Amino acid sequence: ANQAKPGGRLVYVTCSFLKEENEDQVASFLADRRDYETEDAAEAAARSGQLTDAGARLVRRLRRGDGSLRLTPLTAGCDGFFMAVMRRRG
């Protein structure tokens, strides 16, 4: 089943910073669903209007190479969080 209409976004969020629960799950999904591509999750969070200026700077700084975002107690002073944004092509 398709999770989003063509052009729609699928957002994967966890309260974890474990690779097995985050990047590995996104990679597995993308391997099975070639009709999706990743987008910049940090920029999506910053553009949401829900962050302070300092929060937007923080998520942009913590952006990962694949566009996902991982927050940890060490890097962000919060619980563990992960976010990836994928857009369905078409």
PDB file with one MODEL, atoms N, CA, C and O in Angstrom:
MODEL        1
ATOM      1  N   ALA A   1       0.838  -1.185   0.000  1.00  0.00           N
ATOM      2  CA  ALA A   1       0.000   0.000   0.000  1.00  0.00           C
ATOM      3  C   ALA A   1       0.880   1.245   0.000  1.00  0.00           C
ATOM      4  O   ALA A   1       1.953   1.256   0.603  1.00  0.00           O
ATOM      5  N   ASN A   2       0.428   2.275  -0.668  1.00  0.00           N
ATOM      6  CA  ASN A   2       1.155   3.536  -0.688  1.00  0.00           C
ATOM      7  C   ASN A   2       0.836   4.319   0.573  1.00  0.00           C
ATOM      8  O   ASN A   2      -0.324   4.429   0.969  1.00  0.00           O
ATOM      9  N   GLN A   3       1.860   4.855   1.196  1.00  0.00           N
ATOM     10  CA  GLN A   3       1.670   5.599   2.425  1.00  0.00           C
ATOM     11  C   GLN A   3       1.318   7.058   2.176  1.00  0.00           C
ATOM     12  O   GLN A   3       0.771   7.723   3.055  1.00  0.00           O
ATOM     13  N   ALA A   4       1.625   7.554   0.998  1.00  0.00           N
ATOM     14  CA  ALA A   4       1.345   8.948   0.691  1.00  0.00           C
ATOM     15  C   ALA A   4       1.007   9.075  -0.791  1.00  0.00           C
ATOM     16  O   ALA A   4       1.445   8.267  -1.610  1.00  0.00           O
ATOM     17  N   LYS A   5       0.234  10.085  -1.119  1.00  0.00           N
ATOM     18  CA  LYS A   5      -0.069  10.326  -2.524  1.00  0.00           C
ATOM     19  C   LYS A   5       1.197  10.815  -3.221  1.00  0.00           C
ATOM     20  O   LYS A   5       2.116  11.277  -2.546  1.00  0.00           O
ATOM     21  N   PRO A   6       1.275  10.729  -4.537  1.00  0.00           N
ATOM     22  CA  PRO A   6       2.438  11.251  -5.251  1.00  0.00           C
ATOM     23  C   PRO A   6       2.687  12.714  -4.870  1.00  0.00           C
ATOM     24  O   PRO A   6       1.776  13.541  -4.908  1.00  0.00           O
ATOM     25  N   GLY A   7       3.920  13.013  -4.507  1.00  0.00           N
ATOM     26  CA  GLY A   7       4.283  14.349  -4.045  1.00  0.00           C
ATOM     27  C   GLY A   7       4.091  14.536  -2.552  1.00  0.00           C
ATOM     28  O   GLY A   7       4.551  15.530  -1.990  1.00  0.00           O
ATOM     29  N   GLY A   8       3.414  13.589  -1.898  1.00  0.00           N
ATOM     30  CA  GLY A   8       3.170  13.682  -0.462  1.00  0.00           C
ATOM     31  C   GLY A   8       4.395  13.283   0.348  1.00  0.00           C
ATOM     32  O   GLY A   8       5.300  12.616  -0.153  1.00  0.00           O
ATOM     33  N   ARG A   9       4.404  13.700   1.603  1.00  0.00           N
ATOM     34  CA  ARG A   9       5.532  13.397   2.481  1.00  0.00           C
ATOM     35  C   ARG A   9       5.151  12.369   3.532  1.00  0.00           C
ATOM     36  O   ARG A   9       4.013  12.308   3.997  1.00  0.00           O
ATOM     37  N   LEU A  10       6.132  11.572   3.886  1.00  0.00           N
ATOM     38  CA  LEU A  10       6.040  10.609   4.976  1.00  0.00           C
ATOM     39  C   LEU A  10       7.105  11.015   5.985  1.00  0.00           C
ATOM     40  O   LEU A  10       8.282  11.110   5.637  1.00  0.00           O
ATOM     41  N   VAL A  11       6.707  11.254   7.227  1.00  0.00           N
ATOM     42  CA  VAL A  11       7.641  11.670   8.266  1.00  0.00           C
ATOM     43  C   VAL A  11       7.794  10.524   9.250  1.00  0.00           C
ATOM     44  O   VAL A  11       6.811  10.024   9.797  1.00  0.00           O
ATOM     45  N   TYR A  12       9.043  10.112   9.471  1.00  0.00           N
ATOM     46  CA  TYR A  12       9.350   9.027  10.405  1.00  0.00           C
ATOM     47  C   TYR A  12      10.025   9.652  11.617  1.00  0.00           C
ATOM     48  O   TYR A  12      11.078  10.277  11.494  1.00  0.00           O
ATOM     49  N   VAL A  13       9.418   9.485  12.790  1.00  0.00           N
ATOM     50  CA  VAL A  13       9.916  10.096  14.019  1.00  0.00           C
ATOM     51  C   VAL A  13       9.942   9.044  15.112  1.00  0.00           C
ATOM     52  O   VAL A  13       8.997   8.270  15.267  1.00  0.00           O
ATOM     53  N   THR A  14      11.038   9.022  15.870  1.00  0.00           N
ATOM     54  CA  THR A  14      11.114   8.152  17.040  1.00  0.00           C
ATOM     55  C   THR A  14      11.643   8.944  18.235  1.00  0.00           C
ATOM     56  O   THR A  14      12.225  10.018  18.085  1.00  0.00           O
ATOM     57  N   CYS A  15      11.428   8.395  19.395  1.00  0.00           N
ATOM     58  CA  CYS A  15      11.998   8.936  20.631  1.00  0.00           C
ATOM     59  C   CYS A  15      13.207   8.070  20.984  1.00  0.00           C
ATOM     60  O   CYS A  15      13.281   7.502  22.073  1.00  0.00           O
ATOM     61  N   SER A  16      14.136   7.979  20.062  1.00  0.00           N
ATOM     62  CA  SER A  16      15.302   7.115  20.206  1.00  0.00           C
ATOM     63  C   SER A  16      16.455   7.707  19.417  1.00  0.00           C
ATOM     64  O   SER A  16      16.245   8.449  18.458  1.00  0.00           O
ATOM     65  N   PHE A  17      17.672   7.378  19.824  1.00  0.00           N
ATOM     66  CA  PHE A  17      18.820   7.755  19.003  1.00  0.00           C
ATOM     67  C   PHE A  17      19.604   6.520  18.571  1.00  0.00           C
ATOM     68  O   PHE A  17      20.774   6.625  18.203  1.00  0.00           O
ATOM     69  N   LEU A  18      18.962   5.345  18.613  1.00  0.00           N
ATOM     70  CA  LEU A  18      19.604   4.103  18.195  1.00  0.00           C
ATOM     71  C   LEU A  18      19.529   3.945  16.668  1.00  0.00           C
ATOM     72  O   LEU A  18      18.459   4.071  16.073  1.00  0.00           O
ATOM     73  N   LYS A  19      20.655   3.674  16.064  1.00  0.00           N
ATOM     74  CA  LYS A  19      20.730   3.512  14.608  1.00  0.00           C
ATOM     75  C   LYS A  19      19.764   2.432  14.111  1.00  0.00           C
ATOM     76  O   LYS A  19      19.146   2.591  13.058  1.00  0.00           O
ATOM     77  N   GLU A  20      19.633   1.346  14.857  1.00  0.00           N
ATOM     78  CA  GLU A  20      18.766   0.238  14.450  1.00  0.00           C
ATOM     79  C   GLU A  20      17.297   0.649  14.378  1.00  0.00           C
ATOM     80  O   GLU A  20      16.537   0.099  13.581  1.00  0.00           O
ATOM     81  N   GLU A  21      16.900   1.598  15.196  1.00  0.00           N
ATOM     82  CA  GLU A  21      15.510   2.054  15.210  1.00  0.00           C
ATOM     83  C   GLU A  21      15.270   3.233  14.276  1.00  0.00           C
ATOM     84  O   GLU A  21      14.128   3.638  14.059  1.00  0.00           O
ATOM     85  N   ASN A  22      16.334   3.776  13.732  1.00  0.00           N
ATOM     86  CA  ASN A  22      16.212   5.007  12.962  1.00  0.00           C
ATOM     87  C   ASN A  22      16.756   4.867  11.550  1.00  0.00           C
ATOM     88  O   ASN A  22      16.019   4.508  10.632  1.00  0.00           O
ATOM     89  N   GLU A  23      18.030   5.145  11.371  1.00  0.00           N
ATOM     90  CA  GLU A  23      18.613   5.102  10.028  1.00  0.00           C
ATOM     91  C   GLU A  23      18.416   3.752   9.356  1.00  0.00           C
ATOM     92  O   GLU A  23      18.135   3.694   8.159  1.00  0.00           O
ATOM     93  N   ASP A  24      18.560   2.674  10.101  1.00  0.00           N
ATOM     94  CA  ASP A  24      18.387   1.347   9.508  1.00  0.00           C
ATOM     95  C   ASP A  24      16.955   1.139   9.016  1.00  0.00           C
ATOM     96  O   ASP A  24      16.746   0.526   7.969  1.00  0.00           O
ATOM     97  N   GLN A  25      15.975   1.640   9.756  1.00  0.00           N
ATOM     98  CA  GLN A  25      14.575   1.507   9.347  1.00  0.00           C
ATOM     99  C   GLN A  25      14.280   2.340   8.101  1.00  0.00           C
ATOM    100  O   GLN A  25      13.581   1.887   7.195  1.00  0.00           O
ATOM    101  N   VAL A  26      14.813   3.549   8.064  1.00  0.00           N
ATOM    102  CA  VAL A  26      14.617   4.409   6.892  1.00  0.00           C
ATOM    103  C   VAL A  26      15.283   3.778   5.674  1.00  0.00           C
ATOM    104  O   VAL A  26      14.697   3.747   4.592  1.00  0.00           O
ATOM    105  N   ALA A  27      16.512   3.273   5.847  1.00  0.00           N
ATOM    106  CA  ALA A  27      17.217   2.639   4.728  1.00  0.00           C
ATOM    107  C   ALA A  27      16.446   1.426   4.214  1.00  0.00           C
ATOM    108  O   ALA A  27      16.354   1.217   3.004  1.00  0.00           O
ATOM    109  N   SER A  28      15.902   0.641   5.110  1.00  0.00           N
ATOM    110  CA  SER A  28      15.124  -0.531   4.712  1.00  0.00           C
ATOM    111  C   SER A  28      13.871  -0.113   3.938  1.00  0.00           C
ATOM    112  O   SER A  28      13.551  -0.706   2.907  1.00  0.00           O
ATOM    113  N   PHE A  29      13.170   0.895   4.428  1.00  0.00           N
ATOM    114  CA  PHE A  29      11.988   1.396   3.735  1.00  0.00           C
ATOM    115  C   PHE A  29      12.351   1.883   2.335  1.00  0.00           C
ATOM    116  O   PHE A  29      11.678   1.541   1.363  1.00  0.00           O
ATOM    117  N   LEU A  30      13.412   2.677   2.231  1.00  0.00           N
ATOM    118  CA  LEU A  30      13.798   3.228   0.938  1.00  0.00           C
ATOM    119  C   LEU A  30      14.278   2.150  -0.027  1.00  0.00           C
ATOM    120  O   LEU A  30      14.098   2.277  -1.238  1.00  0.00           O
ATOM    121  N   ALA A  31      14.884   1.097   0.497  1.00  0.00           N
ATOM    122  CA  ALA A  31      15.321  -0.008  -0.364  1.00  0.00           C
ATOM    123  C   ALA A  31      14.124  -0.717  -0.986  1.00  0.00           C
ATOM    124  O   ALA A  31      14.192  -1.191  -2.120  1.00  0.00           O
ATOM    125  N   ASP A  32      13.032  -0.785  -0.238  1.00  0.00           N
ATOM    126  CA  ASP A  32      11.819  -1.439  -0.726  1.00  0.00           C
ATOM    127  C   ASP A  32      10.922  -0.506  -1.532  1.00  0.00           C
ATOM    128  O   ASP A  32      10.093  -0.969  -2.316  1.00  0.00           O
ATOM    129  N   ARG A  33      11.078   0.784  -1.349  1.00  0.00           N
ATOM    130  CA  ARG A  33      10.182   1.770  -1.966  1.00  0.00           C
ATOM    131  C   ARG A  33      11.008   2.782  -2.749  1.00  0.00           C
ATOM    132  O   ARG A  33      11.312   3.867  -2.254  1.00  0.00           O
ATOM    133  N   ARG A  34      11.359   2.428  -3.944  1.00  0.00           N
ATOM    134  CA  ARG A  34      12.189   3.303  -4.782  1.00  0.00           C
ATOM    135  C   ARG A  34      11.431   4.550  -5.239  1.00  0.00           C
ATOM    136  O   ARG A  34      12.018   5.447  -5.844  1.00  0.00           O
ATOM    137  N   ASP A  35      10.132   4.606  -4.950  1.00  0.00           N
ATOM    138  CA  ASP A  35       9.337   5.769  -5.328  1.00  0.00           C
ATOM    139  C   ASP A  35       9.387   6.874  -4.270  1.00  0.00           C
ATOM    140  O   ASP A  35       8.670   7.868  -4.382  1.00  0.00           O
ATOM    141  N   TYR A  36      10.227   6.707  -3.247  1.00  0.00           N
ATOM    142  CA  TYR A  36      10.413   7.724  -2.214  1.00  0.00           C
ATOM    143  C   TYR A  36      11.851   8.205  -2.226  1.00  0.00           C
ATOM    144  O   TYR A  36      12.768   7.459  -2.568  1.00  0.00           O
ATOM    145  N   GLU A  37      12.037   9.473  -1.845  1.00  0.00           N
ATOM    146  CA  GLU A  37      13.371  10.036  -1.678  1.00  0.00           C
ATOM    147  C   GLU A  37      13.388  10.852  -0.392  1.00  0.00           C
ATOM    148  O   GLU A  37      12.350  11.338   0.058  1.00  0.00           O
ATOM    149  N   THR A  38      14.566  10.999   0.193  1.00  0.00           N
ATOM    150  CA  THR A  38      14.663  11.742   1.448  1.00  0.00           C
ATOM    151  C   THR A  38      14.676  13.237   1.177  1.00  0.00           C
ATOM    152  O   THR A  38      15.086  13.701   0.113  1.00  0.00           O
ATOM    153  N   GLU A  39      14.216  13.967   2.170  1.00  0.00           N
ATOM    154  CA  GLU A  39      14.275  15.421   2.167  1.00  0.00           C
ATOM    155  C   GLU A  39      15.005  15.870   3.424  1.00  0.00           C
ATOM    156  O   GLU A  39      15.324  15.052   4.286  1.00  0.00           O
ATOM    157  N   ASP A  40      15.262  17.129   3.525  1.00  0.00           N
ATOM    158  CA  ASP A  40      15.991  17.708   4.649  1.00  0.00           C
ATOM    159  C   ASP A  40      15.047  17.881   5.851  1.00  0.00           C
ATOM    160  O   ASP A  40      14.255  18.822   5.894  1.00  0.00           O
ATOM    161  N   ALA A  41      15.139  16.979   6.805  1.00  0.00           N
ATOM    162  CA  ALA A  41      14.263  17.006   7.978  1.00  0.00           C
ATOM    163  C   ALA A  41      14.558  18.205   8.869  1.00  0.00           C
ATOM    164  O   ALA A  41      13.642  18.776   9.460  1.00  0.00           O
ATOM    165  N   ALA A  42      15.822  18.589   8.971  1.00  0.00           N
ATOM    166  CA  ALA A  42      16.172  19.739   9.809  1.00  0.00           C
ATOM    167  C   ALA A  42      15.544  21.010   9.255  1.00  0.00           C
ATOM    168  O   ALA A  42      15.025  21.835  10.007  1.00  0.00           O
ATOM    169  N   GLU A  43      15.597  21.162   7.939  1.00  0.00           N
ATOM    170  CA  GLU A  43      15.005  22.355   7.320  1.00  0.00           C
ATOM    171  C   GLU A  43      13.490  22.334   7.468  1.00  0.00           C
ATOM    172  O   GLU A  43      12.878  23.376   7.698  1.00  0.00           O
ATOM    173  N   ALA A  44      12.877  21.154   7.338  1.00  0.00           N
ATOM    174  CA  ALA A  44      11.428  21.045   7.529  1.00  0.00           C
ATOM    175  C   ALA A  44      11.050  21.453   8.949  1.00  0.00           C
ATOM    176  O   ALA A  44      10.059  22.155   9.149  1.00  0.00           O
ATOM    177  N   ALA A  45      11.828  21.021   9.929  1.00  0.00           N
ATOM    178  CA  ALA A  45      11.552  21.397  11.318  1.00  0.00           C
ATOM    179  C   ALA A  45      11.744  22.897  11.519  1.00  0.00           C
ATOM    180  O   ALA A  45      10.932  23.549  12.177  1.00  0.00           O
ATOM    181  N   ALA A  46      12.810  23.439  10.955  1.00  0.00           N
ATOM    182  CA  ALA A  46      13.085  24.870  11.112  1.00  0.00           C
ATOM    183  C   ALA A  46      11.996  25.715  10.448  1.00  0.00           C
ATOM    184  O   ALA A  46      11.618  26.756  10.984  1.00  0.00           O
ATOM    185  N   ARG A  47      11.490  25.288   9.302  1.00  0.00           N
ATOM    186  CA  ARG A  47      10.453  26.038   8.581  1.00  0.00           C
ATOM    187  C   ARG A  47       9.067  25.879   9.191  1.00  0.00           C
ATOM    188  O   ARG A  47       8.145  26.606   8.820  1.00  0.00           O
ATOM    189  N   SER A  48       8.905  24.947  10.115  1.00  0.00           N
ATOM    190  CA  SER A  48       7.579  24.668  10.668  1.00  0.00           C
ATOM    191  C   SER A  48       6.990  25.831  11.452  1.00  0.00           C
ATOM    192  O   SER A  48       5.775  25.912  11.636  1.00  0.00           O
ATOM    193  N   GLY A  49       7.838  26.716  11.906  1.00  0.00           N
ATOM    194  CA  GLY A  49       7.368  27.825  12.735  1.00  0.00           C
ATOM    195  C   GLY A  49       7.186  27.441  14.191  1.00  0.00           C
ATOM    196  O   GLY A  49       6.731  28.256  14.993  1.00  0.00           O
ATOM    197  N   GLN A  50       7.533  26.216  14.540  1.00  0.00           N
ATOM    198  CA  GLN A  50       7.356  25.724  15.903  1.00  0.00           C
ATOM    199  C   GLN A  50       8.630  25.833  16.737  1.00  0.00           C
ATOM    200  O   GLN A  50       8.619  25.508  17.924  1.00  0.00           O
ATOM    201  N   LEU A  51       9.724  26.285  16.131  1.00  0.00           N
ATOM    202  CA  LEU A  51      10.995  26.383  16.839  1.00  0.00           C
ATOM    203  C   LEU A  51      11.363  27.837  17.084  1.00  0.00           C
ATOM    204  O   LEU A  51      10.996  28.720  16.309  1.00  0.00           O
ATOM    205  N   THR A  52      12.080  28.073  18.153  1.00  0.00           N
ATOM    206  CA  THR A  52      12.676  29.391  18.359  1.00  0.00           C
ATOM    207  C   THR A  52      13.825  29.544  17.365  1.00  0.00           C
ATOM    208  O   THR A  52      14.212  28.575  16.711  1.00  0.00           O
ATOM    209  N   ASP A  53      14.364  30.732  17.248  1.00  0.00           N
ATOM    210  CA  ASP A  53      15.526  30.937  16.379  1.00  0.00           C
ATOM    211  C   ASP A  53      16.683  30.051  16.831  1.00  0.00           C
ATOM    212  O   ASP A  53      17.379  29.463  16.004  1.00  0.00           O
ATOM    213  N   ALA A  54      16.885  29.955  18.143  1.00  0.00           N
ATOM    214  CA  ALA A  54      17.962  29.110  18.669  1.00  0.00           C
ATOM    215  C   ALA A  54      17.692  27.644  18.341  1.00  0.00           C
ATOM    216  O   ALA A  54      18.618  26.907  18.003  1.00  0.00           O
ATOM    217  N   GLY A  55      16.444  27.216  18.435  1.00  0.00           N
ATOM    218  CA  GLY A  55      16.089  25.841  18.101  1.00  0.00           C
ATOM    219  C   GLY A  55      16.318  25.543  16.633  1.00  0.00           C
ATOM    220  O   GLY A  55      16.803  24.465  16.289  1.00  0.00           O
ATOM    221  N   ALA A  56      15.979  26.480  15.762  1.00  0.00           N
ATOM    222  CA  ALA A  56      16.204  26.303  14.321  1.00  0.00           C
ATOM    223  C   ALA A  56      17.697  26.206  14.029  1.00  0.00           C
ATOM    224  O   ALA A  56      18.117  25.372  13.227  1.00  0.00           O
ATOM    225  N   ARG A  57      18.498  27.048  14.669  1.00  0.00           N
ATOM    226  CA  ARG A  57      19.960  26.956  14.477  1.00  0.00           C
ATOM    227  C   ARG A  57      20.485  25.610  14.950  1.00  0.00           C
ATOM    228  O   ARG A  57      21.353  25.019  14.309  1.00  0.00           O
ATOM    229  N   LEU A  58      19.960  25.122  16.072  1.00  0.00           N
ATOM    230  CA  LEU A  58      20.408  23.840  16.622  1.00  0.00           C
ATOM    231  C   LEU A  58      20.092  22.691  15.669  1.00  0.00           C
ATOM    232  O   LEU A  58      20.973  21.882  15.377  1.00  0.00           O
ATOM    233  N   VAL A  59      18.856  22.599  15.176  1.00  0.00           N
ATOM    234  CA  VAL A  59      18.524  21.479  14.296  1.00  0.00           C
ATOM    235  C   VAL A  59      19.296  21.559  12.985  1.00  0.00           C
ATOM    236  O   VAL A  59      19.665  20.527  12.423  1.00  0.00           O
ATOM    237  N   ARG A  60      19.543  22.753  12.497  1.00  0.00           N
ATOM    238  CA  ARG A  60      20.354  22.875  11.277  1.00  0.00           C
ATOM    239  C   ARG A  60      21.788  22.412  11.526  1.00  0.00           C
ATOM    240  O   ARG A  60      22.402  21.784  10.663  1.00  0.00           O
ATOM    241  N   ARG A  61      22.311  22.721  12.695  1.00  0.00           N
ATOM    242  CA  ARG A  61      23.673  22.294  13.039  1.00  0.00           C
ATOM    243  C   ARG A  61      23.753  20.780  13.192  1.00  0.00           C
ATOM    244  O   ARG A  61      24.783  20.181  12.881  1.00  0.00           O
ATOM    245  N   LEU A  62      22.673  20.151  13.670  1.00  0.00           N
ATOM    246  CA  LEU A  62      22.676  18.707  13.926  1.00  0.00           C
ATOM    247  C   LEU A  62      22.193  17.889  12.728  1.00  0.00           C
ATOM    248  O   LEU A  62      22.092  16.665  12.815  1.00  0.00           O
ATOM    249  N   ARG A  63      21.898  18.550  11.622  1.00  0.00           N
ATOM    250  CA  ARG A  63      21.478  17.860  10.389  1.00  0.00           C
ATOM    251  C   ARG A  63      22.534  16.829  10.011  1.00  0.00           C
ATOM    252  O   ARG A  63      23.734  17.103  10.039  1.00  0.00           O
ATOM    253  N   ARG A  64      22.059  15.633   9.657  1.00  0.00           N
ATOM    254  CA  ARG A  64      22.957  14.551   9.249  1.00  0.00           C
ATOM    255  C   ARG A  64      23.109  14.572   7.731  1.00  0.00           C
ATOM    256  O   ARG A  64      22.304  15.187   7.032  1.00  0.00           O
ATOM    257  N   GLY A  65      24.126  13.912   7.229  1.00  0.00           N
ATOM    258  CA  GLY A  65      24.429  13.918   5.808  1.00  0.00           C
ATOM    259  C   GLY A  65      23.298  13.437   4.923  1.00  0.00           C
ATOM    260  O   GLY A  65      23.192  13.859   3.771  1.00  0.00           O
ATOM    261  N   ASP A  66      22.450  12.560   5.439  1.00  0.00           N
ATOM    262  CA  ASP A  66      21.336  12.037   4.645  1.00  0.00           C
ATOM    263  C   ASP A  66      20.075  12.890   4.771  1.00  0.00           C
ATOM    264  O   ASP A  66      19.025  12.533   4.237  1.00  0.00           O
ATOM    265  N   GLY A  67      20.179  14.013   5.476  1.00  0.00           N
ATOM    266  CA  GLY A  67      19.029  14.894   5.650  1.00  0.00           C
ATOM    267  C   GLY A  67      18.226  14.630   6.910  1.00  0.00           C
ATOM    268  O   GLY A  67      17.349  15.420   7.261  1.00  0.00           O
ATOM    269  N   SER A  68      18.514  13.525   7.599  1.00  0.00           N
ATOM    270  CA  SER A  68      17.775  13.217   8.826  1.00  0.00           C
ATOM    271  C   SER A  68      18.299  14.076   9.975  1.00  0.00           C
ATOM    272  O   SER A  68      19.293  14.789   9.843  1.00  0.00           O
ATOM    273  N   LEU A  69      17.613  13.986  11.084  1.00  0.00           N
ATOM    274  CA  LEU A  69      17.946  14.774  12.262  1.00  0.00           C
ATOM    275  C   LEU A  69      17.962  13.861  13.470  1.00  0.00           C
ATOM    276  O   LEU A  69      17.007  13.122  13.710  1.00  0.00           O
ATOM    277  N   ARG A  70      19.051  13.911  14.235  1.00  0.00           N
ATOM    278  CA  ARG A  70      19.145  13.119  15.464  1.00  0.00           C
ATOM    279  C   ARG A  70      19.534  14.057  16.608  1.00  0.00           C
ATOM    280  O   ARG A  70      20.552  14.746  16.547  1.00  0.00           O
ATOM    281  N   LEU A  71      18.707  14.066  17.644  1.00  0.00           N
ATOM    282  CA  LEU A  71      18.977  14.845  18.851  1.00  0.00           C
ATOM    283  C   LEU A  71      19.282  13.874  19.984  1.00  0.00           C
ATOM    284  O   LEU A  71      18.607  12.855  20.131  1.00  0.00           O
ATOM    285  N   THR A  72      20.283  14.184  20.774  1.00  0.00           N
ATOM    286  CA  THR A  72      20.651  13.329  21.908  1.00  0.00           C
ATOM    287  C   THR A  72      20.873  14.196  23.143  1.00  0.00           C
ATOM    288  O   THR A  72      20.984  15.416  23.027  1.00  0.00           O
ATOM    289  N   PRO A  73      20.938  13.584  24.317  1.00  0.00           N
ATOM    290  CA  PRO A  73      21.247  14.370  25.508  1.00  0.00           C
ATOM    291  C   PRO A  73      22.581  15.112  25.382  1.00  0.00           C
ATOM    292  O   PRO A  73      22.720  16.232  25.874  1.00  0.00           O
ATOM    293  N   LEU A  74      23.542  14.497  24.733  1.00  0.00           N
ATOM    294  CA  LEU A  74      24.866  15.105  24.588  1.00  0.00           C
ATOM    295  C   LEU A  74      24.861  16.259  23.583  1.00  0.00           C
ATOM    296  O   LEU A  74      25.460  17.302  23.843  1.00  0.00           O
ATOM    297  N   THR A  75      24.198  16.088  22.449  1.00  0.00           N
ATOM    298  CA  THR A  75      24.261  17.106  21.399  1.00  0.00           C
ATOM    299  C   THR A  75      23.240  18.218  21.559  1.00  0.00           C
ATOM    300  O   THR A  75      23.484  19.348  21.139  1.00  0.00           O
ATOM    301  N   ALA A  76      22.086  17.908  22.168  1.00  0.00           N
ATOM    302  CA  ALA A  76      21.003  18.898  22.222  1.00  0.00           C
ATOM    303  C   ALA A  76      20.452  19.129  23.620  1.00  0.00           C
ATOM    304  O   ALA A  76      19.586  19.982  23.814  1.00  0.00           O
ATOM    305  N   GLY A  77      20.954  18.370  24.603  1.00  0.00           N
ATOM    306  CA  GLY A  77      20.473  18.552  25.965  1.00  0.00           C
ATOM    307  C   GLY A  77      19.037  18.125  26.169  1.00  0.00           C
ATOM    308  O   GLY A  77      18.334  18.682  27.012  1.00  0.00           O
ATOM    309  N   CYS A  78      18.592  17.136  25.403  1.00  0.00           N
ATOM    310  CA  CYS A  78      17.214  16.649  25.507  1.00  0.00           C
ATOM    311  C   CYS A  78      17.231  15.126  25.452  1.00  0.00           C
ATOM    312  O   CYS A  78      18.293  14.514  25.344  1.00  0.00           O
ATOM    313  N   ASP A  79      16.060  14.523  25.524  1.00  0.00           N
ATOM    314  CA  ASP A  79      15.970  13.081  25.317  1.00  0.00           C
ATOM    315  C   ASP A  79      16.390  12.755  23.886  1.00  0.00           C
ATOM    316  O   ASP A  79      16.640  13.662  23.092  1.00  0.00           O
ATOM    317  N   GLY A  80      16.469  11.468  23.553  1.00  0.00           N
ATOM    318  CA  GLY A  80      16.834  11.061  22.214  1.00  0.00           C
ATOM    319  C   GLY A  80      15.659  11.170  21.263  1.00  0.00           C
ATOM    320  O   GLY A  80      14.569  10.682  21.561  1.00  0.00           O
ATOM    321  N   PHE A  81      15.874  11.809  20.115  1.00  0.00           N
ATOM    322  CA  PHE A  81      14.857  11.941  19.085  1.00  0.00           C
ATOM    323  C   PHE A  81      15.503  11.782  17.718  1.00  0.00           C
ATOM    324  O   PHE A  81      16.674  12.109  17.526  1.00  0.00           O
ATOM    325  N   PHE A  82      14.716  11.270  16.764  1.00  0.00           N
ATOM    326  CA  PHE A  82      15.167  11.112  15.390  1.00  0.00           C
ATOM    327  C   PHE A  82      14.015  11.496  14.474  1.00  0.00           C
ATOM    328  O   PHE A  82      12.854  11.223  14.778  1.00  0.00           O
ATOM    329  N   MET A  83      14.342  12.136  13.341  1.00  0.00           N
ATOM    330  CA  MET A  83      13.317  12.479  12.368  1.00  0.00           C
ATOM    331  C   MET A  83      13.892  12.367  10.964  1.00  0.00           C
ATOM    332  O   MET A  83      14.990  12.847  10.683  1.00  0.00           O
ATOM    333  N   ALA A  84      13.134  11.729  10.096  1.00  0.00           N
ATOM    334  CA  ALA A  84      13.462  11.664   8.671  1.00  0.00           C
ATOM    335  C   ALA A  84      12.206  12.018   7.884  1.00  0.00           C
ATOM    336  O   ALA A  84      11.096  11.645   8.265  1.00  0.00           O
ATOM    337  N   VAL A  85      12.393  12.735   6.792  1.00  0.00           N
ATOM    338  CA  VAL A  85      11.289  13.111   5.916  1.00  0.00           C
ATOM    339  C   VAL A  85      11.549  12.492   4.557  1.00  0.00           C
ATOM    340  O   VAL A  85      12.636  12.625   3.994  1.00  0.00           O
ATOM    341  N   MET A  86      10.531  11.809   4.037  1.00  0.00           N
ATOM    342  CA  MET A  86      10.630  11.197   2.718  1.00  0.00           C
ATOM    343  C   MET A  86       9.451  11.659   1.876  1.00  0.00           C
ATOM    344  O   MET A  86       8.320  11.722   2.357  1.00  0.00           O
ATOM    345  N   ARG A  87       9.721  11.980   0.623  1.00  0.00           N
ATOM    346  CA  ARG A  87       8.672  12.438  -0.281  1.00  0.00           C
ATOM    347  C   ARG A  87       8.477  11.389  -1.371  1.00  0.00           C
ATOM    348  O   ARG A  87       9.435  10.863  -1.939  1.00  0.00           O
ATOM    349  N   ARG A  88       7.210  11.104  -1.642  1.00  0.00           N
ATOM    350  CA  ARG A  88       6.898  10.154  -2.706  1.00  0.00           C
ATOM    351  C   ARG A  88       7.002  10.855  -4.053  1.00  0.00           C
ATOM    352  O   ARG A  88       6.373  11.888  -4.285  1.00  0.00           O
ATOM    353  N   ARG A  89       7.792  10.286  -4.919  1.00  0.00           N
ATOM    354  CA  ARG A  89       7.953  10.859  -6.262  1.00  0.00           C
ATOM    355  C   ARG A  89       6.648  10.739  -7.032  1.00  0.00           C
ATOM    356  O   ARG A  89       5.796   9.903  -6.732  1.00  0.00           O
ATOM    357  N   GLY A  90       6.520  11.588  -8.015  1.00  0.00           N
ATOM    358  CA  GLY A  90       5.372  11.443  -8.905  1.00  0.00           C
ATOM    359  C   GLY A  90       4.434  12.585  -8.921  1.00  0.00           C
ATOM    360  O   GLY A  90       3.436  12.554  -9.641  1.00  0.00           O
TER     361      GLY A  90
ENDMDL
END
